[in-house]
Amino acid sequence: MIKILIVEDQTILRDSLEHLINGQDDMKVIGGTDDAALAPGLCRKLQPDLVLMDVVTKNNSSGIRSTAEIRREFSKIKVVIMTGLPEITFAEEARKAGAHSYLYKNTEKDHLLYVIRSTMKGAGIYPGPADVTPFTGTFSEKEIAIIRMVCQGIERDEMAKKLEISESRIKQYITSILDKTGFDSISKFAIYAVSHGLVAPEIH
């Protein structure tokens, strides 16, 4: 029996994954969390065979950082990274963190189960080059300024004052940024952008 820990901040998806997995004869969900930062502690407590790990979770916790921590401490626990962002590839980071396999959340159910079983048998499954569309978005000067301010924790009303535009215009810029990147949260993208050198943080 494959004992699985699910790390996913979307409750509906987590419940759906649990229902699918528990419907199999050879696997069982033994725990779950919406915050990747809690995953290493749950591994110590529950001793799963495999962790299904979202890339970014509640509190902007990094699933890749938690994967690296799990892999350092637990040599036998397998980790499968999941992402809902096919526009942006975290595959190389996942490899460096020691993740055994990597898949997109929009994958077919049978493929998910195949990845779990194959990973437990020692395979490493990653999408091929044809499956990955690298992020190629470009931003206007105001969009870059907004991303920097998000990283600094500046609220939208203050952004509007600094940029001398309306709050509704700020909202439009943020919508544009999310449309270009595929992220569902400007804070998640801001962290990604700075950590990957897409946008340099403003230096005072």
TIDORO-357524 format. One record per residue (C-alpha): residue in three letters; x, y, z. Coordinates in steps of 0.25 Angstrom, whole numbers, plus 5000, padded with zeros to 4 digits. Each point is the difference from the previous one (the first is absolute). Layout:
! residues N
alaXYZ;...
END
This chain:
! residues 204
met500050005000;ile500650144996;lys499850105011;ile499850144994;leu500150145006;ile499350114992;val500550145001;glu499050094992;asp499350135004;gln498849984991;thr499049935009;ile499149954989;leu501349944992;arg500549945013;asp498749935003;ser499949954985;leu501449955001;glu499749935013;his498849934994;leu500749964988;ile501249945008;asn499149935010;gly499349934989;gln501249924996;asp500349875006;asp501550035002;met500050145005;lys499550085012;val500050155004;ile500550005014;gly500050165002;gly500050134993;thr500350155002;asp499850134993;asp501350065004;ala501349944994;ala500850055012;leu499349905009;ala500349884991;pro501449965006;gly499449995014;leu498849924995;cys501049904993;arg500749995014;lys498649975006;leu499349914989;gln501249944993;pro499450004986;asp500649924988;leu499750114991;val499650155000;leu499250074990;met500550145001;asp499450134994;val501150114995;val499450125008;thr499049985011;lys499350085011;asn500850115006;asn500950004987;ser500749885006;ser501049944990;gly499749854997;ile501449994993;arg500750055013;ser499249905008;thr500349894990;ala501550035002;glu499849995015;ile499349874999;arg501049944991;arg501250045009;glu499349935012;phe499249894994;ser500849924990;lys498949904998;ile498850104998;lys499750024985;val499550144996;val499150044988;ile499950144997;met498750064995;thr499850134993;gly498750074994;leu500950094992;pro500449934987;glu500450144994;ile501250015010;thr500949885002;phe500549975014;ala500649864995;glu501450045001;glu499850055015;ala499349885003;arg501149914995;lys501050085008;ala499249995013;gly500049854998;ala498549974995;his499949874994;ser498950044990;tyr499250124995;leu498750024994;tyr498950104997;lys498750005007;asn499249994987;thr500549874997;glu499149884998;lys499749925013;asp500649874994;his501350084997;leu500050055015;leu499949865005;tyr501049954990;val501050105005;ile499749965015;arg500249854997;ser501250024991;thr500750105010;met499949905011;lys500649894991;gly501250104998;ala499750074987;gly500250154999;ile498950064991;tyr500150144995;pro499350074988;gly500850004987;pro500450134993;ala498750004991;asp499250005013;val500650135006;thr499750144995;pro501050095007;phe499550145005;thr500350104990;gly499250125005;thr500550145000;phe499550115008;ser499850154999;glu500850105010;lys498750025008;glu499849855001;ile501449985005;ala499950115010;ile498749935005;ile500749865001;arg501150075008;met499050075010;val499349875002;cys501349945004;gln500250115010;gly498649985006;ile499450134995;glu498550015000;arg499350034987;asp499550145005;glu501550045002;met500449944987;ala499050094993;lys500550135007;lys501549964997;leu499649984985;glu499050115000;ile498949914994;ser498749955005;glu499849875008;ser499149954989;arg501250024991;ile500949925009;lys499049895000;gln500050004985;tyr501649995000;ile499949895010;thr499049924991;ser500950024988;ile501249955008;leu499249875004;asp499549984986;lys501450004994;thr500649915011;gly498849905003;phe500250025015;asp498750025008;ser500750095010;ile500850134998;ser500849975013;lys500349864995;phe500550054987;ala500850125007;ile500849905008;tyr500249914988;ala500550124992;val501050055009;ser500549875004;his500349964985;gly500550144996;leu498950034991;val499850135008;ala501150065009;pro499550055014;glu500150155001;ile501350045008;his499950135009;
END
